Amino acid sequence: MLGQQTAADRMDHIPFSGIREIFEECDRLEAAGEDVVHLEIGRPDFDTPKPIKDAAVSALDSGHVHYTSNYGISELRETIAAKFDRDNDIAYDPDQEVIVTTGATEAILVSVFAFVGQGDEVLVPNPSWTYAPSVRMAGGTPVSYSLDPETGFQPDLSELRENVSDRTELLIVNSPQNPTGGVVDEDRIDTLAEFAVENDLVVLSDEIYEKILYDDSEHHSLAAHPELYDRTISVNGVSKAYSMTGWRLGYLGAPEELIDPIIRVRQYTTTCAPSLSQHAAVRAIGSGLHEPMVEAFADRRDRLLERLDRIPGMDCPVPSGAFYAFPTLPEGYEDENEFVWSLLREKNVAMVPGSVFGSNGNGRLRIAYSNSVERIDEAFDRIEAWLADQ
Ligand SMILES: Cc1ncc(COP(=O)(O)O)c(C=O)c1O
């Protein structure tokens, strides 16, 4: 048997994903016949809208089954450039400044590999989705800056200023946010721009949830800010808005000077995004087909907030976007890991411990409301019964 010593040293800092750990356990429970309520994974439960599926079937029938350009098919790049222009007020040249990737996950990985070297530091939100392992794989060090729950999870500028150093290469910003549901305010972007220019940073702006907004919240792309355009990589994808997580289709836009190193990394990762998914994405982007799903997410959010409100201690900033809530633990509980695992084992309700997303998630849970109102109710009926028995 091979020993642990055969893995590369950097693997000591690459943990098994905390989200996936729960998800794998759910798989095992379901294989054993258990009825698990999924509130752990950011995977919309809707089918992909039919016109999008039809576009993939038609591409399949037409023989689009081969490798494509590393940048992606030109029709999709044009669709993406038109979307950036229309929705985000950003001008990217579809031939030189757009890359289609295998999910936003790959867009983030190739951007990090292109700009982060051994010993470089990267400013990463705390809490945040799993950017830190990509930074570590590239040999860099993630340095966190807080998102403040008191301000609806706005980036804490004073912490950014304290934590930046002459080794800092990249600033990662995510809005709307996973795991908090926060949306970065427009005036905060002005300050982020000043900070990025002052410290000569490349900015990676992960905007994958841009279409999932509630009430009167607005999404503002960082690259639309004149000071940020030159230094920003805009990351997006179809997974979340169009319920296409399994199609593995993301993209990025950036000025040509930034694209150059990124495309060279991309040529050696997955070569090109799945061809059929690229054709489907041409139909999805700009179609408005996400709208009924966003309405459903709004109802789910409201129901979840009502149910959380009934449980003492579960305080939850109202999510403005994405499909995550980030409440504190019920009264009398302190350890989010113990809470999540006991709840899963005893009641088959799956959530993610907040600490998976960084130290500011200690004492919190991430609840994904990418599941129906009925399933949210089922989960909370079980939780209320379980808490009453403790
Ligand atoms: C903030 C954020 N960025 C990127 C991704 C990756 O999305 P994709 O399915 O396009 O790889 C996710 C998925 O959960 C996410 O939450």
PDBQT file of the ligand as one rigid body, heavy atoms in Angstrom, charges set to zero:
ROOT
HETATM    1  C1  LIG A 401     -19.272  31.850  -5.282  1.00  0.00    +0.000 C 
HETATM    2  C2  LIG A 401     -19.145  30.709  -6.232  1.00  0.00    +0.000 A 
HETATM    3  N1  LIG A 401     -18.300  30.820  -7.270  1.00  0.00    +0.000 NA
HETATM    4  C3  LIG A 401     -18.141  29.822  -8.147  1.00  0.00    +0.000 A 
HETATM    5  C4  LIG A 401     -18.840  28.636  -8.026  1.00  0.00    +0.000 A 
HETATM    6  C5  LIG A 401     -18.616  27.549  -9.041  1.00  0.00    +0.000 C 
HETATM    7  O1  LIG A 401     -19.611  27.459  -9.990  1.00  0.00    +0.000 OA
HETATM    8  P1  LIG A 401     -19.521  26.507 -11.265  1.00  0.00    +0.000 P 
HETATM    9  O2  LIG A 401     -20.617  25.506 -11.136  1.00  0.00    +0.000 OA
HETATM   10  O3  LIG A 401     -19.762  27.415 -12.439  1.00  0.00    +0.000 OA
HETATM   11  O4  LIG A 401     -18.176  25.898 -11.299  1.00  0.00    +0.000 OA
HETATM   12  C6  LIG A 401     -19.726  28.459  -6.954  1.00  0.00    +0.000 A 
HETATM   13  C7  LIG A 401     -20.437  27.189  -6.764  1.00  0.00    +0.000 C 
HETATM   14  O5  LIG A 401     -20.992  26.895  -5.719  1.00  0.00    +0.000 OA
HETATM   15  C8  LIG A 401     -19.884  29.531  -6.046  1.00  0.00    +0.000 A 
HETATM   16  O6  LIG A 401     -20.732  29.448  -5.008  1.00  0.00    +0.000 OA
ENDROOT
TORSDOF 0
